[in-house]
Structure formats: C-alpha cells, structure tokens
Amino acid sequence: MVKTTIHRLEDGSGALLLPREMLGSLNLQVGDEFQIIETDDGVILRPIRHDNYKRQINAAHDVMDKYEAALQKLAK
C-alpha cells in the first residue's frame, strides 16, 4: 500500500502525486489520463491507454539506449 496526499493548487483545485516507484511499476508517464470511478468504498483510478503502440516504441527505445553496448555485442 502506498500513501500520498492531495496538494492544493493555486486555483483551489487539488493534485494527487504518485511516487516515482509507482509510476515505473505501473508503466505510467506524466500526462497520462485516468478515469475516476466512484465506488461505495472510495475511488478507482484507471489509466486510459490511447497510444499503446507509441508507448511500446518509446519503451523499446529506452531499453535499447540503456543496453546499447550489450546489444551491439550480441549483434556480432
């Protein structure tokens, strides 16, 4: 379980901050959209995935950049 706080913004609205570790483990990025579903027990946040292909390509590029040297050795 992760705890977080709603932070007040200048316009009076609130912002819910997610820890970096949670963003990584859930494959979320800044700018992702969510559905907010109200239940009797609280709320459910469900990501809306518009660009699965684009996200997959970006993830592949990140892996290739991180392991470039190893991938070059494997390619030989």
C-alpha positions as CSV (number, residue, x, y, z in Angstrom):
1,M,0.0,0.0,0.0
2,V,1.2,3.5,-0.8
3,K,0.1,6.6,0.9
4,T,0.0,10.1,-0.7
5,T,-1.6,13.5,-0.1
6,I,-3.7,15.7,-2.2
7,H,-1.9,19.0,-2.7
8,R,-3.7,22.3,-3.1
9,L,-3.0,24.1,-6.4
10,E,-3.1,27.9,-6.8
11,D,-6.6,27.8,-8.5
12,G,-8.1,25.9,-5.5
13,S,-8.1,22.5,-7.1
14,G,-6.1,19.6,-5.9
15,A,-3.4,17.4,-7.3
16,L,-2.7,13.8,-6.3
17,L,1.0,13.0,-6.6
18,L,2.1,9.4,-7.3
19,P,5.5,8.2,-6.2
20,R,8.2,7.7,-8.9
21,E,8.4,4.0,-8.0
22,M,4.7,3.5,-8.6
23,L,4.9,5.3,-11.9
24,G,7.6,3.0,-13.0
25,S,6.0,-0.2,-11.8
26,L,2.7,0.7,-13.4
27,N,4.3,1.9,-16.7
28,L,2.8,5.4,-16.2
29,Q,4.1,8.7,-17.5
30,V,3.5,12.3,-16.8
31,G,0.5,13.4,-18.9
32,D,-1.3,10.0,-18.8
33,E,-5.1,10.3,-18.5
34,F,-7.2,8.4,-16.0
35,Q,-10.8,7.5,-15.5
36,I,-12.0,8.2,-12.0
37,I,-14.7,5.7,-10.9
38,E,-16.6,6.3,-7.7
39,T,-17.5,3.3,-5.6
40,D,-19.0,2.7,-2.2
41,D,-15.5,2.1,-0.8
42,G,-13.8,5.1,-2.4
43,V,-12.4,5.7,-5.9
44,I,-10.7,3.6,-8.6
45,L,-8.2,5.3,-10.9
46,R,-7.9,3.5,-14.2
47,P,-5.4,4.6,-16.9
48,I,-6.8,5.4,-20.3
49,R,-4.4,4.0,-22.9
50,H,-4.6,5.9,-26.1
51,D,-1.2,5.3,-27.6
52,N,-0.2,1.7,-26.8
53,Y,1.9,1.4,-29.9
54,K,3.7,4.7,-29.2
55,R,4.3,3.7,-25.6
56,Q,5.7,0.4,-26.7
57,I,8.1,2.0,-29.2
58,N,9.2,4.5,-26.5
59,A,9.8,1.7,-24.1
60,A,11.8,-0.2,-26.7
61,H,14.0,2.8,-27.4
62,D,14.6,3.3,-23.6
63,V,15.8,-0.3,-23.3
64,M,18.0,0.0,-26.4
65,D,19.5,3.2,-25.1
66,K,20.2,1.7,-21.7
67,Y,21.7,-1.5,-23.0
68,E,23.3,-0.3,-26.2
69,A,26.7,-1.7,-25.6
70,A,25.4,-5.2,-24.7
71,L,23.0,-5.2,-27.7
72,Q,25.9,-4.3,-30.0
73,K,28.0,-7.2,-28.6
74,L,25.1,-9.6,-29.1
75,A,24.6,-8.5,-32.7
76,K,28.1,-9.6,-33.6
